[in-house]
């Protein structure tokens, strides 16, 4: 286990291959006084518009998530788990690379449990990415 801030520790079994990217296979949260569970956060900006491209959308989603964390008195290092949904398309590999790069940029070295799922569509046709997370403090 590697202990991080706020009692979040990464679980790294020696008997498993390392994670495929910058995330943890699992994390443990010890002694949390606050848990925050978000819904799937979508790429809608405060004015109601949605950027056209995946990179713009994933940046808006992360901005929205960071706003939620700030409002709850938490930050990136309090994130324990992330679930990301990306709409599959012909350029899927490029989309996934962008989504993961923005996640890594935002996380700035903090490793959380992370699941990335491709889906045929989200609730609105213009949405290309949706992310939910669990944070603990």
N, C-alpha and C positions, 0 to 999 in steps of 0.2 A: 504494500500500500504506500502511496505517496500522499501525504496530508497537504491539503491546500488550505486557503483561508476559510473561515467559517465552518470548519469541521467537515468539509467535502473532501473525500479522499478517493483517488483513483484505484481501482482494483485491476492488477496486472498479473494474471496467472502465468507462471512459468511454463505451464503445460499447453499454452495456446500460442498460436502465431500472433505477432503484434497486430494492432488495428491497421486497416488498409489506408488510413489517412490520419489527419490530425484530430483524433477523438479517442475517447476511452471505451474499452469494452463495457465497463461498468463503473459506477461510482457509488460510494456509501456516504450517507449524510448522518453524522452523529451530533446529537444535542441541538438540533435546530429549534429555534424559537419561532420561526416563521417559514412557511412554505407558500410559494406562489405558483399556481398552475394557470397558464394562459390557454385561451381557446386557440384555434388555428388563426393566426394573424395574417391578414391579407394585404396586398400592395395598394391599398387605397390611401391617397394623400389626404391631408386635412380638408382640402377644397373639394374632395370627392372624386378627383381624377385618378387615373391609373396609368403609369408609364407604359409605353408600348413594348419595350424590350425586357428580356429576362434580367439583365444586370440592373436596370433601373428599378424593376419590380422587387428584386431581392434586397436592394439597398433601402427601399421604402419599408419593406417588411421588417428589416432589422432596425431601422429608425423607430418604427412603431413599437417593436419589442423593447428597445432601450428606453423609450418613453414610459412604457408600462413598468419596467424594472425601477426606473428613477422614481416614479410615483409611489412605488411600494417601498422605497428606501433601499433598494438592492442594486447591484451592478453586475457586470459581465462575470466576475469571478465567483458570483453566487449561482451561476447557471449549473444545474446538475444534469439536465437531460434536454435534448433537442430532437424534435421530429419534423422533418422537412418533406413536403410534397411538391414534386415538380411535374408539370404536364409534359408527357412524352411527345416528341416531335422528331422530324428528320434530322435535326441538329442536336439530338439528345446529348451526345458526348460533350459538345461545346457548352450546352446549357448546364450540365452537371459540373463541369470544370469551373464555370463562372460562379455558380451557387456555392460550391465548396470554397473557392478562393475568397469570396466575400465573407463567408462564415469564418474562415481562418483569420482574415483581416480584423473582423469585429472581435473575435475571441482572443486575439493577441497572445497566443501561447497557452491560454487556459483550455484544458481539455475536459469536455463533458461527455457523457454517454450520448451517442448520436445515431439516429436512424434516418436514412434518406430513401424515400419511396417515389417511384415514378407512377403516374396515374394518367388515365386517358383524358380527364378533364377535372376542373374544380367547379364549385357552385356557380360561378359566373364565367362566361366564355372568355372574358378579357384577362382573367387571373391566370398567371402561369406558374406561380409559386405561392405556397402557404406554409407557415412555420408555427409550431407550438413549442413551448418549453416549460420546464419545471425548474424553479430556482429555490434555494434554501439559504437561510441565514440564522 
